[in-house]
Amino acid sequence: MQRPVPVKNKQPAPTQITAEQILRESKSLQADEFQAPSVKITDPQELAEYRMGKRKEFEDNVRRVGRWNGSIWVKYAQWEETQKDFRRARSVWERALETDPRNTSLWLKYAEMEMRHRFVNHARNVWDRAVTMLPRIDQLWYKYIHMEEMLGNVAGARQIFERWMQWEPDHHGWMAYIKMELRYGEVDRARGIYERYIRCIPSVKAWVRYAKFELKNGNPGLARRCYERSLEELSEDDITDELFLKFAEFEEMLDETERARAIYKYALEHFKEGDASAIRQRYMAFEKQRGDREGIEEAIYVKRREEYESKLKKDPLDYDLWFDLTRLEEEAGDLAKIRNAYEMAVAALPPAEEKRYWERYIYIWIKYALFEELIAKDMERTREVYRTCLKIIPHSAFTFAKIWIMAAQFEIRQHRLDAARKIFGMSIGMCPKNKLFRSYIEMELSLGNIDRCRVLYEKHLEFNPASAAAWGQFAELETALGESERARALYEIAISQPEADMPEALWKAYIDFEIAEEDRRNARALYERLLEKTQHVKVWLSYAKFEGTALKILIAEQEGEDTSKFAGQDVQELDDSRNAVGQADRVRKARDIYSRGFRSLRELQLDCKEEAVMLLEAWRKFEKESLASGFGSEEAVQAVEEKMPRRVKRKRPIVLEDGTETGGMEEYYDYIFPDEASAAPNMKILEAAYKWKKQKMESTD
């Protein structure tokens, strides 16, 4: 046994060849397609030999695949046809038909060969055998009839049609027979065929065609009789909306408006609701064209009402459909139907006592009440609607403040203040909400009942002591009444609440109150107390602005007035010792606050670098503005500039919310303050490199 030769070098070849390159190269080297040589026949003997060879080839193919491949027979017969040997061609066709007698293509090509060479009798024989063998193939009948008609043998064509009609073809066969008779002006014969047609295929299509035929021939009475007979003779299952539509269109064409209207109404009563959509749509178009305004509107309302009701039967909790139905009834203007629609709508209660199911439903009650009050002008029914709605709502689970408020406002419009107060009192007792307290207080305040407002504010704060808005509004009320001490006491109680929802709003309101009172000492004390609770940068910025701005300007800003009139002025005011204080003193105090704030952020909140930068930028802007107004100095601006940090780009690992690291890195900007630069061991080297790079870039520019 021969041993395999070992491969000495297993390294890859320097030039790699892909399979695609091999295929492309083989395709490019492939020779042209083979073309059979042309044969020139010069004498009868060679022709006979050629024909014998071709016939032998065809016979071999027929024996091999002819039983299941009809194209072999077709090629064989067509070759014999080209040789003008029609006897042999017919023999081939007959043999093919013996093999597959139900092959329609073979019959068609056989008959076409006979017709092509004007062998009429042979063609008739083939067509006759074809339609006898395959009477359900309409194409064979059409071809046979067409040949006879082209030869002018109308009687023969009619006879073939009669043979075909015995097999009861479809609509197309009957219409082809009728059209042939009409081509030769045989109207009576066509009418007789129509009578046989409607008996053979009793359908709406057949009757409508019959009626159109009579109308086209100028017999509207006979056409109307066709429609009437169709309604009498067709069964209930066979009658469709198309018949009524065609009948009504026929009457419209003859300007028989009342007849057409009667047909439409009968059709709407005859068909079920789901089957009459097309009739209803056409009836509406008919009324728009030929009816009066009331009839048109009534038809539209009826149609839309039926559509909404059918949809609501499937889904009675679709409140959007209830809104559409009630809006439709309101447009119609029938009070009884409007109230009935609202009653049906409010009867469709939500499936569960969860507020999300009731949010759309409650607006149906609101619309119902507004309808009774504004359109029906029935105040007792309006009151009853509100009362029933409030009884249905499960107040132990949730409530809707808007319903209580609207019911109370309705009583106010009816000049029944006691009833309105009773409604508000019930709401606060059963299901207190901030919105209810606010609305009740607004009502009493508009009536000038200050004592009642104070009592309500006290009740509100007992219910929700964490509501910063309630504390602020109560204090604003006392301020408006000139009760500064009461307002100050309220603010003190408010900021002492441990769980206020917005404590920053309370502190701001308290400070603004003291500024409005022109009491800088109390306002400064409030800022100091606030800084004991939080060292937020916004507090420092606000404090610095307060110290650096005159009280008149601060009050003008609160009231929304124009402060440009104070530009360039040194507004004087008295300090705690009743001494005059100018802008220079205010700038000095503001500078101290900025300095304190910066030290606090850098010493106590090392991670708040961005806040420190924000404070420095505000401080720098303040110093520049002071310098421009003549109350600052270049040294102060330079001192702030020296404190400004340098922004550098760094990278840090990406940490997800759960504390895990993804392995990736993200870039962020960090700030390096001058005090940090001296503490870092390598910071001087980095700073020198940064300066060198900056100088290099400037030199290249």
C-alpha positions in Angstrom: 0.0 0.0 0.0 1.4 3.4 -1.0 2.2 5.6 1.9 0.8 9.2 1.8 3.3 11.8 0.9 3.8 14.2 3.8 3.3 17.9 3.2 6.6 19.6 3.9 5.4 23.2 4.1 2.1 23.8 5.8 2.3 27.6 5.8 -0.4 29.5 3.9 0.4 30.4 0.4 1.4 34.0 -0.2 -1.5 34.6 -2.6 -4.9 33.4 -1.3 -7.6 32.5 -3.9 -11.3 32.5 -2.9 -14.0 30.2 -4.3 -15.6 33.2 -5.9 -12.4 33.9 -7.9 -12.2 30.3 -9.1 -15.8 30.5 -10.3 -15.3 33.8 -12.1 -12.2 32.5 -13.8 -13.9 29.3 -14.9 -16.8 31.3 -16.3 -14.5 33.6 -18.2 -12.7 30.6 -19.8 -15.9 28.9 -20.7 -16.6 28.5 -24.4 -19.6 30.0 -26.1 -22.9 28.1 -26.1 -23.2 25.3 -28.5 -25.1 26.1 -31.6 -26.4 23.4 -33.8 -25.1 23.6 -37.3 -27.5 24.7 -40.1 -28.5 21.9 -42.4 -29.1 22.6 -46.1 -31.3 20.1 -47.8 -30.7 19.9 -51.6 -32.8 16.9 -52.8 -35.9 15.0 -51.8 -33.9 12.1 -50.5 -32.1 14.2 -47.9 -35.5 15.8 -46.9 -37.0 12.3 -46.4 -34.0 11.3 -44.2 -34.3 14.5 -42.2 -38.0 14.0 -41.6 -37.5 10.4 -40.7 -34.8 11.4 -38.1 -37.0 14.1 -36.6 -40.0 11.8 -36.4 -37.9 9.1 -34.8 -36.7 11.7 -32.2 -40.2 12.9 -31.5 -41.5 9.3 -31.2 -38.8 8.5 -28.8 -39.7 11.5 -26.6 -43.4 10.7 -26.8 -42.8 7.1 -25.7 -40.6 8.3 -22.9 -42.4 11.3 -21.4 -45.5 11.8 -23.6 -48.0 10.4 -21.1 -47.4 13.1 -18.5 -45.9 15.9 -20.6 -48.3 17.3 -23.1 -45.9 19.9 -24.5 -44.0 17.0 -26.3 -47.2 16.2 -28.3 -47.7 19.9 -29.1 -44.2 20.4 -30.4 -44.6 17.1 -32.5 -47.8 18.3 -34.0 -46.6 21.8 -34.7 -43.5 20.4 -36.5 -45.7 18.3 -38.7 -47.8 21.4 -39.4 -44.6 23.2 -40.5 -43.9 20.4 -42.9 -47.4 20.9 -44.4 -48.2 17.2 -43.6 -51.7 17.9 -42.0 -52.7 14.3 -42.1 -49.8 13.3 -39.9 -50.4 16.5 -37.7 -54.0 15.4 -37.1 -52.8 11.9 -36.3 -50.4 13.4 -33.7 -53.2 15.5 -32.2 -55.6 12.6 -32.0 -53.0 10.4 -30.3 -52.4 13.2 -27.8 -56.1 13.5 -27.1 -56.3 9.8 -26.5 -53.5 10.1 -24.0 -55.1 13.2 -22.2 -58.7 13.8 -23.4 -59.4 16.4 -20.7 -56.5 18.7 -21.5 -58.2 22.0 -22.6 -55.0 23.3 -24.1 -54.7 20.4 -26.5 -58.3 20.9 -27.8 -57.7 24.6 -28.3 -54.5 24.3 -30.2 -55.9 21.4 -32.3 -58.9 23.5 -33.3 -56.8 26.6 -33.9 -54.5 24.7 -36.3 -57.6 23.6 -38.3 -58.9 27.2 -38.3 -55.5 28.7 -39.2 -55.4 26.6 -42.4 -59.1 27.1 -43.2 -60.2 23.6 -42.6 -63.6 24.7 -41.4 -65.3 21.3 -41.3 -62.4 19.8 -39.5 -62.5 22.7 -37.0 -66.2 22.2 -36.5 -65.6 18.6 -35.8 -62.9 19.3 -33.3 -65.0 22.0 -31.5 -68.0 19.8 -31.4 -66.1 16.9 -29.9 -64.4 19.4 -27.4 -67.7 20.9 -26.0 -69.2 17.4 -25.9 -66.2 16.1 -23.9 -65.8 19.2 -21.7 -69.1 21.1 -21.5 -68.2 23.0 -18.4 -65.2 24.7 -20.0 -66.7 28.1 -21.1 -63.6 29.0 -23.2 -64.4 26.1 -25.6 -67.9 27.4 -26.2 -66.8 30.9 -26.7 -64.2 29.9 -29.3 -66.7 27.7 -31.1 -69.4 30.4 -31.2 -66.9 33.0 -32.2 -65.7 30.9 -35.2 -69.3 30.4 -36.4 -70.1 34.1 -36.0 -67.0 35.1 -37.9 -68.1 32.7 -40.7 -71.5 34.5 -40.8 -73.3 31.4 -39.6 -75.6 33.2 -37.1 -78.1 30.3 -37.0 -75.2 27.9 -36.2 -74.0 30.1 -33.5 -77.5 30.4 -32.0 -77.8 26.6 -32.1 -74.5 26.2 -30.3 -75.7 28.7 -27.7 -78.9 26.7 -27.2 -76.8 23.6 -26.6 -74.7 25.5 -24.1 -77.7 26.9 -22.3 -78.9 23.3 -21.6 -75.9 23.0 -19.3 -77.1 26.1 -17.3 -73.9 28.2 -17.4 -73.2 31.2 -15.2 -74.2 34.9 -15.7 -71.5 35.4 -18.4 -72.8 32.7 -20.6 -76.3 34.0 -20.6 -75.2 37.6 -21.2 -73.0 36.5 -24.1 -76.1 34.9 -25.7 -78.2 38.0 -25.1 -75.5 40.3 -26.5 -75.2 38.2 -29.6 -79.0 38.5 -30.3 -78.8 42.3 -29.6 -76.0 42.7 -32.1 -78.3 41.4 -34.8 -81.3 43.4 -33.5 -83.3 40.4 -32.1 -84.9 42.3 -29.1 -87.7 39.8 -28.7 -85.4 36.9 -28.8 -83.2 38.7 -26.1 -86.3 39.2 -23.9 -87.1 35.5 -24.1 -83.6 34.6 -23.2 -83.8 37.0 -20.2 -87.0 35.1 -19.1 -85.1 31.9 -19.2 -82.1 33.5 -17.5 -84.1 34.7 -14.5 -85.7 31.2 -14.2 -82.3 29.5 -14.4 -80.4 31.8 -12.0 -83.0 33.6 -9.8 -80.7 36.3 -8.4 -80.7 40.0 -7.9 -78.1 40.5 -10.5 -80.2 38.7 -13.2 -83.3 40.8 -12.3 -81.4 44.1 -12.3 -79.9 43.3 -15.7 -83.4 42.4 -17.1 -84.8 45.7 -15.8 -81.9 47.7 -17.3 -82.5 46.0 -20.6 -86.1 47.0 -20.6 -85.2 50.6 -19.6 -82.6 50.8 -22.3 -85.1 49.7 -24.9 -87.6 52.5 -23.8 -89.9 50.4 -21.7 -89.9 52.0 -18.2 -93.2 50.2 -17.3 -91.7 46.8 -18.1 -88.6 47.7 -16.2 -90.6 48.7 -13.1 -92.5 45.4 -13.5 -89.2 43.5 -13.5 -88.3 45.1 -10.1 -91.8 44.3 -8.7 -91.6 40.7 -9.9 -88.2 40.3 -8.4 -89.6 41.3 -5.0 -92.5 38.8 -5.4 -90.5 35.9 -6.8 -87.2 36.0 -5.0 -87.0 34.4 -1.5 -86.2 36.3 1.6 -82.6 35.0 1.6 -82.0 36.0 -2.0 -83.3 39.6 -1.6 -80.3 41.9 -0.8 -80.0 45.7 -0.3 -78.6 46.0 -3.8 -82.1 45.3 -5.2 -83.7 48.1 -3.2 -80.9 50.5 -4.1 -81.3 49.8 -7.8 -85.1 50.0 -7.6 -84.9 53.3 -5.8 -82.3 54.7 -8.2 -84.5 53.7 -11.1 -87.4 55.6 -9.6 -85.1 58.6 -9.0 -84.1 58.5 -12.6 -87.7 58.8 -13.6 -88.3 61.7 -11.1 -90.6 59.5 -9.0 -89.5 61.0 -5.7 -92.4 59.6 -3.6 -91.9 56.2 -5.0 -88.2 56.3 -4.3 -88.8 57.5 -0.7 -91.3 54.7 -0.1 -88.8 52.1 -1.4 -86.1 53.5 0.9 -88.4 53.4 4.0 -89.6 49.9 3.2 -86.0 48.7 2.8 -85.0 50.2 6.2 -87.9 48.4 7.8 -87.3 45.2 5.9 -83.6 44.8 6.7 -81.9 44.4 10.1 -79.9 47.2 11.5 -76.5 45.8 10.5 -77.6 45.1 6.9 -79.1 48.5 6.2 -76.0 50.7 6.4 -75.7 51.2 2.6 -79.5 51.8 2.2 -79.4 54.3 5.1 -76.4 56.1 3.6 -78.1 56.3 0.2 -81.3 57.4 1.8 -79.5 60.3 3.5 -78.0 61.4 0.2 -81.4 61.1 -1.4 -83.0 63.3 1.2 -80.2 65.9 0.9 -80.8 66.1 -2.8 -84.6 66.0 -2.9 -86.0 66.3 0.6 -86.6 69.4 2.9 -84.3 70.5 5.7 -86.3 68.8 8.5 -86.3 65.5 6.7 -82.6 65.7 6.1 -81.8 66.4 9.7 -84.1 63.7 11.0 -82.5 61.1 8.7 -79.1 62.1 9.9 -80.1 62.0 13.6 -81.8 58.6 13.2 -78.8 57.1 11.5 -76.3 58.4 14.1 -78.5 57.5 17.0 -78.8 53.9 15.8 -75.1 53.7 15.3 -74.3 54.9 18.8 -77.0 52.6 20.4 -75.7 49.6 18.5 -72.1 50.2 19.7 -73.3 50.9 23.3 -75.1 47.6 23.4 -71.7 45.9 22.8 -69.8 48.1 25.3 -72.0 50.0 27.7 -69.0 51.3 29.6 -67.6 53.3 26.6 -68.2 56.7 28.1 -66.9 58.5 25.0 -69.8 57.0 23.1 -72.2 58.2 25.8 -70.8 61.7 25.4 -71.4 61.5 21.6 -74.9 60.3 22.1 -75.9 63.0 24.6 -74.3 65.6 22.3 -76.4 64.3 19.4 -79.6 64.5 21.4 -78.8 68.0 22.5 -78.3 69.0 18.9 -81.7 67.5 18.1 -83.3 69.6 20.9 -85.9 67.1 22.2 -85.7 67.5 26.0 -87.3 64.1 26.8 -84.8 62.3 24.6 -81.9 64.3 26.0 -82.8 63.4 29.6 -83.4 59.8 28.6 -79.9 59.7 27.1 -78.4 61.2 30.2 -80.3 58.8 32.5 -79.1 55.8 30.5 -75.5 57.1 30.6 -75.3 57.7 34.3 -76.9 54.3 34.9 -73.8 52.7 33.4 -71.8 52.6 36.6 -68.1 51.8 36.6 -67.1 48.2 37.3 -65.1 48.9 40.5 -64.6 51.5 43.2 -61.3 52.7 41.8 -60.9 56.3 40.8 -59.4 55.5 37.5 -62.6 53.9 36.4 -64.7 56.9 37.5 -62.7 59.8 36.0 -64.5 59.7 32.7 -67.9 58.7 34.2 -68.1 61.7 36.5 -68.1 64.1 33.6 -71.4 62.7 32.4 -72.9 63.9 35.6 -71.3 67.3 35.2 -72.7 67.6 31.6 -76.1 66.5 32.9 -76.1 69.1 35.6 -75.0 71.9 33.2 -77.6 70.9 30.7 -80.4 71.1 33.3 -79.2 74.5 34.5 -78.2 76.3 31.3 -80.4 74.7 28.6 -83.5 73.2 30.4 -83.5 76.0 33.0 -84.8 73.5 35.6 -83.1 74.4 38.8 -84.8 71.8 40.9 -83.7 69.0 38.5 -80.2 70.5 38.6 -80.1 70.4 42.3 -81.4 66.8 42.2 -78.7 65.8 39.7 -76.0 67.1 42.0 -77.5 65.5 45.0 -77.8 62.1 43.3 -74.3 62.3 42.0 -72.9 63.0 45.4 -74.8 60.0 46.8 -73.4 57.6 44.2 -69.7 58.5 44.7 -68.0 56.2 47.2 -66.5 59.0 49.4 -64.9 56.5 51.7 -62.6 55.3 48.9 -62.2 58.6 46.9 -64.0 61.7 46.0 -64.2 64.4 43.3 -63.7 67.9 44.6 -65.0 69.4 41.4 -68.5 68.0 42.0 -68.7 69.5 45.5 -67.4 72.8 44.3 -69.8 72.9 41.3 -72.8 72.0 43.5 -71.8 74.8 46.0 -71.3 77.3 43.2 -74.7 76.4 41.8 -76.3 77.2 45.1 -74.4 80.5 45.2 -75.9 81.4 41.8 -79.3 80.7 43.3 -78.5 83.0 46.2 -78.6 80.2 48.7 -75.5 80.8 50.7 -76.6 78.6 53.6 -77.0 75.6 51.2 -73.5 76.3 49.7 -71.9 76.5 53.1 -73.7 73.2 54.0 -72.3 71.5 50.9 -68.8 72.7 51.7 -69.2 71.7 55.3 -70.3 68.2 54.3 -67.4 67.8 51.9 -64.9 68.8 54.5 -66.4 66.6 57.1 -66.7 63.5 54.8 -63.7 63.8 52.6 -61.4 66.8 53.3 -59.1 67.9 50.4 -56.9 70.9 49.9 -58.9 72.0 46.9 -62.2 72.0 48.9 -60.6 74.1 51.6 -59.3 76.6 49.1 -62.6 76.9 47.3 -64.5 77.4 50.6 -62.0 80.0 51.7 -62.2 81.8 48.3 -66.0 81.9 48.6 -66.0 83.3 52.1 -63.2 85.8 51.3 -65.2 87.1 48.3 -68.1 87.6 50.7 -65.8 89.5 53.1 -66.2 87.0 56.0 -62.7 87.3 57.4 -63.4 85.5 60.6 -64.8 82.5 58.7 -61.7 82.5 56.5 -59.5 82.4 59.6 -61.5 79.5 61.0 -61.3 77.6 57.7 -57.6 78.2 57.5 -57.2 76.8 61.0 -59.3 73.7 60.0 -57.2 73.3 56.9 -53.9 73.4 58.8 -55.3 70.9 61.3 -56.1 68.6 58.4 -52.8 69.1 56.6 -50.2 70.9 58.7 -47.5 70.1 56.1 -49.2 72.3 53.4 -46.8 75.1 52.7 -49.3 76.7 50.4 -51.9 76.9 53.1 -49.5 78.5 55.6 -48.4 81.0 53.0 -51.9 81.9 52.0 -53.0 82.3 55.6 -50.1 84.6 56.3 -50.7 86.6 53.1 -54.3 87.1 54.2 -53.1 88.5 57.5 -50.6 90.7 55.7 -53.3 92.1 53.4 -55.4 92.9 56.5 -52.4 94.8 58.0 -51.9 92.2 60.8 -48.1 92.0 60.6 -47.7 90.5 64.0 -50.2 87.7 63.2 -48.6 87.1 59.9 -45.1 86.9 61.5 -46.4 84.5 64.1 -47.9 82.3 61.4 -44.6 82.3 59.5 -42.8 81.3 62.6 -45.1 78.4 63.2 -44.9 77.4 59.6 -41.1 77.2 59.4 -41.1 75.2 62.6 -43.2 72.4 61.0 -41.0 69.3 60.8 -42.6 67.8 57.6 -43.5 70.7 55.4 -43.9 69.8 51.8 -42.1 72.9 50.5 -40.1 74.5 53.3 -38.0 76.6 50.9 -41.2 78.3 49.7 -42.1 79.2 53.3 -38.7 80.6 54.1 -38.7 82.7 50.9 -42.2 84.0 51.7 -41.2 84.9 55.2 -38.1 86.7 54.0 -40.0 88.5 51.3 -42.5 89.5 54.0 -39.8 91.1 56.2 -38.3 92.9 53.1 -41.8 94.2 52.3 -42.0 95.5 55.9 -38.6 97.2 55.3 -37.1 95.4 58.3 -33.6 94.4 57.2 -32.6 93.3 60.7 -35.3 90.6 60.8 -34.7 89.5 57.3 -31.0 89.2 58.0 -31.8 87.1 61.1 -34.0 84.8 59.0 -31.1 84.3 56.5 -28.8 83.4 59.4 -31.4 80.9 60.8 -31.9 79.4 57.4 -28.1 79.0 57.0 -28.1 77.0 60.2 -30.5 74.5 58.6 -28.9 74.4 55.1 -25.8 75.6 53.3 -27.3 75.5 49.9 -25.6 77.7 47.3 -28.9 79.4 46.4 -29.3 80.6 50.0 -25.9 82.2 49.9 -26.6 83.8 46.5 -30.0 85.2 47.8 -28.4 86.4 51.0 -25.6 88.2 49.1 -28.1 89.8 46.8 -30.1 90.9 49.8 -27.1 92.5 51.5 -25.9 94.2 48.3 -29.2 95.7 47.2 -31.2 98.6 48.7 -34.6 97.6 50.2 -36.5 100.0 47.9 -35.1 98.1 44.9 -35.9 94.7 46.4 -39.5 95.8 47.1 -39.8 97.2 43.6 -38.7 93.8 42.2 -41.3 92.0 44.3 -44.0 94.2 43.1 -42.9 93.9 39.4 -42.0 97.5 39.0 -39.2 99.0 36.8 -35.9 99.3 38.7 -34.1 101.1 36.0 -35.0 104.4 37.7 -32.6 103.5 40.6 -29.6 103.0 38.2 -26.6 105.0 39.1 -28.1 106.2 42.4 -26.7 105.8 45.8 -29.9 104.9 47.7 -29.5 105.7 51.4 -31.3 103.8 54.1 -31.0 103.6 57.9 -29.3 100.7 59.7 -30.1 99.2 63.0 -28.5 102.2 64.8 -30.5 104.7 62.7 -27.4 105.7 60.8 -27.4 106.3 57.1 -26.0 103.5 55.0 -25.0 103.8 51.4 -24.2 101.5 48.5 -20.5 101.2 49.5 -21.5 99.7 52.9 -23.9 97.3 51.2 -21.2 96.2 48.8 -18.9 95.5 51.7 -21.5 93.4 53.5 -22.4 91.5 50.3 -18.7 90.7 49.7 -18.5 89.3 53.2 -21.5 87.0 52.5 -19.9 85.8 49.3 -16.6 85.1 51.1 -18.5 83.2 53.9 -20.4 81.2 51.4 -17.3 80.3 49.4 -15.5 79.2 52.6 -18.5 77.1 53.6 -18.8 75.3 50.3 -15.0 74.6 50.1 -14.6 73.5 53.8 -17.9 71.8 54.6 -19.0 70.5 51.2 -16.0 69.4 49.3 -18.0 67.6 46.7 -20.0 70.7 45.7 -17.5 72.1 43.3 -20.0 73.2 40.7 -22.0 75.1 43.4 -18.7 76.8 44.4 -18.1 77.7 40.8 -21.6 79.1 40.5 -21.1 81.2 43.6 -17.7 82.5 42.3 -19.2 83.5 39.0 -22.0 85.4 40.7 -19.4 87.0 43.0 -17.3 88.0 40.0 -20.3 89.5 38.2 -21.2 91.4 41.4 -17.7 92.9 41.8 -17.6 93.9 38.1 -21.0 95.6 38.4 -19.9 97.4 41.6 -16.7 98.5 39.9 -18.7 99.9 37.0 -21.0 101.8 39.3 -18.0 103.3 41.2 -18.4 101.3 44.5 -15.9 98.5 43.8 -12.2 98.1 43.1 -9.9 96.3 40.7 -8.3 94.6 43.7 -11.6 93.0 44.7 -12.2 91.8 41.1 -8.7 90.4 40.9 -9.1 88.6 44.3 -12.2 86.8 43.0 -10.4 85.9 39.7 -7.6 84.3 41.7 -10.1 82.0 43.4 -11.6 80.8 40.1 -10.8 77.1 39.4 -9.5 75.5 36.2 -11.7 73.1 34.4 -10.1 69.8 33.4 -11.5 66.7 31.6 -11.2 63.4 33.5 -12.4 59.8 33.3 -14.1 57.7 35.9 -15.7 54.2 35.9 -19.4 53.9 35.0 -21.4 52.9 38.1 -25.0 51.7 37.8 -27.8 52.6 40.2 -27.3 49.4 42.1 -23.6 50.2 42.7 -22.2 47.7 40.2 -19.5 48.8 37.8 -20.0 48.0 34.1 -16.2 48.1 33.3 -16.6 51.1 31.0 -15.3 54.6 31.5 -17.0 58.0 31.1 -15.6 61.5 30.7 -16.5 64.3 33.0 -15.3 67.8 33.8 -13.7 68.5 37.1 -12.7 71.8 38.7 -9.2 72.3 40.3 -9.2 75.2 42.8 -5.9 77.0 43.6 -5.9 75.5 47.1 -6.1 72.0 45.6 -3.3 72.6 43.2 -0.8 73.2 46.1 -2.0 70.1 47.9 -1.7 67.6 45.1 1.9 66.2 44.6 1.9 66.1 40.8 -0.3 69.2 40.2 2.6 71.5 39.7 3.9 69.3 36.9 0.5 69.2 35.3 0.1 72.9 35.6 3.5 73.4 34.0 2.6 71.1 31.1 -0.7 72.9 30.7 1.1 76.3 30.4 3.6 74.8 28.0 0.9 73.5 25.7 -1.0 76.8 25.9 2.2 78.7 24.9 2.9 76.3 22.1 -0.6 76.8 20.7 -0.3 80.6 20.9 3.1 80.5 19.1 1.7 78.3 16.2 -1.2 80.7 15.8 
